[in-house]
Amino acid sequence: MLKGLLVVGVELGKDEVAYWYWARHHLDASYAFVLFALIRVFDVVLSDSDLLLRLPFLLGSVASAWLLNLACERAGLTAQDRLVAVLSFATSHWAWHTGSFLHPDGVLVPIWLATLASAHRAERTKSDADWALTGVLAGLTCLCKYTGCILAAGLMLALALRGRHGLRALLLAAVPCAVVSTPLMWALWELDFHLPFTLGSLSQVAAERPVIWRVCLFVLAPLLYVSAPLLWLLYGGIGRAWRQRTRDGVDLMLVPAASLLATFAFFAIVNGQVKGNWVLPGLLGLWPLAFHNLHRRKFHRIWWVALLILGAGQTAVPAVTLRLPATARWLVSVSGTMVDATYPAIVSPTDLPKEPTFSWTERVCEYHGWSEFGRDVSARLIRADLTGVRLTSAEYGLGYGLGRYMPDRPAVTIIDDQRFAHIADVDAQESTIYVTRHGNPLPLSVSQRQPTWLDRTTRHDVGCEPVDYEIYLLPASYDVSAESNTESR
């Protein structure tokens, strides 16, 4: 209930509106099918309510906490350690954000925990049906996001490493996993596996840094999502799992975690791509081991207090500032503008023009002012006799945000961004409206069309600085450049 209250009045953010538009207009399995399917269903039933659109993710966070508690019970944790483990998860920024907003991890976490629970049951019962169910759940994990494919592959690898003793279980799990995940493979095949390769610049924040810097950043990046004592315990859980790897079932948790860590360590070291939440799903299986016998540690009560106070505090700051943006400005006035200006450091230089947010306060205000802004843009276009015209933008949050909050819900094309090329659906014979943040240069693919400036408008809300936008008319009948990335694949 507290989570629901904290997101009342908080509109969809830039990633959320992108997921919503994708699900509403181009539902496919090429990226996060389970997420998109949930959004599509709830959008049909409750399309005008941001809060109710987030309802399945709020409920999913409850299911995740329940499944994690069951995992701790299976691992033999005491009631005290189990309570601290679950509360540390529930109060973490990672669990709060992915369980309150439209996010692939919001479906990945409960489904992966269910997969591990099924694998543990199959390990105990040796039942063919349980191994088959594990495979089905692993296939659903693949359909949550690409990270799920690595986790599912790690689970199958763990069974394969058992040799002939794990062969039957491997076959029983791998076949249904492959069948269930077929929509993903088919969708990517139709796109020539184009989409995964468009993510090469995502969170590429350390490309110019030395390798040792990339390694340190990879290790510490989860601190944006979990507290320092929790991360310390989770890393300790990896060591404990390694020491206990010969125990029944431990390999089914360790190998997927190691697979995910190794994969993203490779991307961090080779390509400079680092984001703290990427590795956290892999650590879910090791969570009970991380908290095993915590009550026997010296100063264990200090551990409890540190875990809960720091975790809740780390979560409270974004939760409260998103709900009440004025508090973000107050915090900036207390901490100084230098802290506020550090936000671009977590966005790759390549992606920053597509996501022109230059401070933490601007990031908070991305969740506000869209309904009024959408109505204002719509009214200006009506006065210019341009109703029903497709919107175009190089900024996906702006384009899809207007697609969500303008009353007529126009079609949207995002240009110069390969991630959205296959859902562009552009028609070379139609006029379009181009919208951009004031001060941003016009892309070459726009300036070549001889745009006509129409108007300037502003998005603002209580507690937020106003942000100005420019509106242009792009005439019809032009040649779509392959470099503009607007041609539908």
Residue pairs with C-beta under 8 A, 6 or more apart in sequence:
3 58
3 61
3 96
3 99
3 100
4 51
4 58
6 100
6 319
6 320
6 322
6 323
7 50
7 51
7 54
7 100
7 101
7 322
7 323
8 51
8 323
9 323
10 50
10 322
10 323
10 367
10 368
11 50
11 367
11 368
11 369
11 370
11 371
11 405
12 20
12 50
12 53
12 102
12 367
12 370
12 401
12 404
13 101
13 366
13 367
13 397
14 355
14 366
14 396
14 397
14 398
14 400
14 401
15 102
15 103
15 397
16 101
16 102
16 103
17 397
17 400
17 401
17 403
17 404
18 396
18 397
18 400
18 420
19 32
19 35
19 36
19 39
19 102
20 39
20 43
20 53
20 102
20 400
20 404
21 400
21 403
21 404
21 412
21 423
22 31
22 36
22 423
23 35
23 36
23 37
23 39
23 40
23 43
24 39
24 40
24 43
25 411
25 423
25 425
26 422
26 423
26 425
27 36
27 37
27 40
28 36
28 187
29 143
29 183
29 184
29 186
29 187
30 184
30 187
30 188
30 191
30 195
30 422
31 145
31 146
31 195
32 104
32 107
32 143
32 144
32 145
33 143
33 144
33 183
33 184
33 187
34 107
34 111
34 140
34 143
34 144
35 102
35 103
35 104
35 106
35 107
35 144
35 145
38 56
38 57
38 107
39 53
39 102
42 52
42 53
42 55
42 56
43 53
46 52
46 53
46 55
47 53
53 102
54 100
54 101
54 102
56 106
57 98
57 99
57 100
57 101
57 102
57 103
57 106
57 107
58 99
58 100
60 99
60 106
60 107
60 109
60 110
61 90
61 95
61 96
61 98
61 99
61 100
61 106
63 110
64 89
64 95
64 99
64 109
64 110
64 113
65 86
65 89
65 90
65 95
67 110
67 113
67 114
67 117
68 85
68 86
68 89
68 113
68 284
68 287
69 82
69 86
70 117
71 113
71 116
71 117
71 120
71 285
71 287
71 288
72 81
72 82
72 85
72 86
72 287
72 288
72 291
73 82
74 117
74 120
74 288
75 288
75 289
75 292
76 292
77 85
77 288
77 291
77 292
78 295
80 294
80 295
81 291
81 292
81 293
81 294
81 295
82 291
84 291
84 294
84 303
84 304
84 307
84 308
85 287
85 288
85 290
85 291
85 294
87 307
87 308
87 311
88 227
88 230
88 233
88 291
88 307
88 308
88 311
89 95
89 287
90 96
91 308
91 311
91 312
91 315
92 225
92 226
92 227
92 230
92 311
92 314
92 315
93 224
93 225
93 226
93 311
93 314
93 315
93 318
94 105
94 222
94 225
94 226
94 277
94 280
95 109
96 315
96 318
96 319
97 103
97 225
97 318
98 105
98 106
98 109
98 277
99 106
99 109
100 319
104 144
104 145
104 147
105 145
105 277
105 280
105 281
107 144
108 141
108 144
108 145
108 147
108 148
108 281
109 281
109 284
111 137
111 140
111 141
111 144
111 148
112 141
112 144
112 148
112 151
112 281
112 284
113 284
114 137
115 134
115 137
115 138
115 140
115 141
115 151
115 152
115 155
116 252
116 253
116 284
116 285
118 130
118 133
118 134
118 137
119 134
119 155
119 173
119 249
119 252
120 249
120 252
121 127
121 130
122 130
122 131
122 133
122 134
122 169
122 173
123 248
123 249
123 252
128 168
128 172
131 168
131 169
131 172
131 173
132 172
132 173
132 175
132 176
134 155
134 173
135 172
135 173
135 174
135 175
135 176
135 177
135 180
136 176
136 177
136 180
138 151
138 152
138 155
138 156
138 173
138 177
138 180
139 152
139 176
139 177
139 178
139 179
139 180
139 181
140 180
141 148
141 149
141 151
141 152
142 148
142 149
142 152
142 177
142 180
142 181
142 184
143 180
143 181
143 183
143 184
146 196
147 260
147 278
147 281
148 281
149 181
149 184
150 256
150 259
150 260
150 263
150 282
151 256
151 259
151 260
151 281
151 282
152 177
152 181
152 256
153 259
154 255
154 256
154 257
154 258
154 259
154 260
154 282
155 173
155 252
155 255
155 256
156 170
156 173
156 174
156 177
157 255
157 256
157 259
158 166
158 251
158 252
158 254
158 255
158 256
159 166
159 169
159 170
159 173
159 174
159 252
160 166
160 170
161 251
161 255
162 169
162 170
162 251
188 195
188 196
191 422
191 489
192 489
194 418
194 421
194 422
194 489
195 419
195 422
198 418
198 419
198 421
199 419
200 271
200 273
201 348
201 350
201 351
202 273
202 275
202 348
202 351
203 273
203 274
203 275
203 346
203 347
203 348
204 271
204 272
204 273
204 348
204 349
204 350
204 351
205 217
205 272
205 273
205 274
205 345
205 346
205 347
205 348
206 213
206 214
206 217
206 268
206 272
206 273
206 274
207 271
207 272
207 348
208 272
209 217
209 272
211 269
214 268
214 269
214 272
214 274
215 265
215 268
215 269
217 268
217 274
218 264
218 265
218 268
218 269
218 274
221 274
221 275
221 276
222 231
222 234
222 276
222 277
222 279
222 280
223 231
223 276
224 276
224 277
224 346
225 276
225 277
225 280
226 234
226 276
226 280
226 311
226 314
227 306
227 307
227 310
227 311
227 314
228 310
229 303
229 306
229 307
229 310
230 307
230 310
230 311
233 290
233 291
233 294
233 307
234 283
234 286
234 287
234 290
236 290
237 283
237 286
237 287
237 289
237 290
237 291
238 254
238 257
238 258
238 261
238 283
238 286
240 286
240 289
240 290
240 292
241 250
241 253
241 254
241 257
241 286
241 289
242 254
244 250
244 289
245 251
245 254
250 289
252 285
253 285
253 286
253 289
254 285
254 286
256 282
256 285
257 282
257 283
257 285
257 286
258 282
259 282
260 278
260 279
260 281
260 282
261 279
261 282
264 273
264 278
264 279
267 273
267 274
268 274
273 348
275 346
283 290
294 300
294 303
294 304
297 303
317 331
318 364
320 327
321 327
321 328
321 331
321 364
322 364
322 367
324 463
325 361
325 364
325 365
325 368
325 461
325 462
325 463
325 464
326 462
326 463
327 463
328 360
328 361
328 364
328 365
328 463
329 361
329 463
332 339
332 340
332 359
332 360
332 361
339 360
340 359
340 360
340 361
341 358
341 359
342 360
343 357
343 358
343 359
343 360
343 362
343 363
344 352
344 357
344 358
347 355
347 357
353 394
353 440
354 394
354 395
354 396
354 416
354 417
355 395
355 396
355 397
356 395
356 437
356 440
357 363
357 366
361 464
361 465
362 465
362 467
364 464
365 461
365 463
365 464
365 465
365 467
366 397
368 461
368 462
368 463
368 464
369 459
369 460
369 461
369 464
370 401
370 402
370 404
370 405
370 459
371 405
372 459
372 461
373 401
373 402
373 405
373 457
373 458
373 459
373 460
374 401
374 402
374 404
374 405
374 406
374 407
375 405
375 406
375 407
376 457
376 458
377 402
377 406
377 435
377 457
377 471
378 406
378 407
378 408
380 454
380 455
380 457
380 471
381 387
381 389
381 433
381 471
384 454
384 455
384 473
386 431
386 433
386 454
386 473
387 408
388 408
388 410
389 410
389 430
389 431
389 432
389 433
390 410
390 411
390 412
390 413
390 426
390 427
390 430
390 432
390 433
391 399
391 402
391 403
391 406
391 410
391 411
391 412
391 413
391 432
391 433
391 434
391 435
392 399
392 412
392 413
392 414
392 415
392 432
392 433
392 434
392 435
392 446
392 474
392 486
393 399
393 402
393 412
393 413
393 414
393 415
393 434
393 435
393 436
394 414
394 415
394 416
394 417
394 436
394 440
394 443
394 446
395 414
395 436
395 437
395 440
396 414
396 417
396 419
396 420
398 435
398 436
398 437
398 469
399 412
399 413
399 414
399 435
400 412
400 414
402 410
402 412
402 435
403 409
403 410
403 411
403 412
411 425
413 424
413 425
413 426
413 432
413 486
414 420
414 424
415 424
415 443
415 445
415 446
415 484
415 485
415 486
416 443
416 445
416 484
416 485
417 485
418 485
420 485
421 485
421 486
421 487
421 488
421 489
422 488
422 489
423 488
424 485
424 486
424 487
424 488
425 488
426 432
426 480
426 486
426 487
426 488
428 476
428 477
428 478
428 479
428 480
429 476
429 477
430 476
431 473
431 474
431 475
431 476
432 473
432 474
433 454
433 471
433 472
433 473
433 474
434 442
434 446
434 451
434 471
434 472
434 473
434 474
435 469
435 470
435 471
435 472
436 442
436 469
436 470
436 472
437 467
437 468
437 469
437 470
438 456
438 467
438 468
438 469
438 470
439 468
442 451
442 472
443 484
445 481
445 483
445 484
445 486
446 472
446 474
448 478
448 481
449 474
449 475
449 478
450 475
451 472
451 473
451 474
452 472
452 473
452 475
453 470
453 471
453 472
454 471
454 472
454 473
455 470
455 471
456 468
456 469
456 470
456 471
457 468
457 469
457 471
458 466
458 467
458 468
458 469
459 466
459 467
459 469
460 466
460 467
480 486
480 487
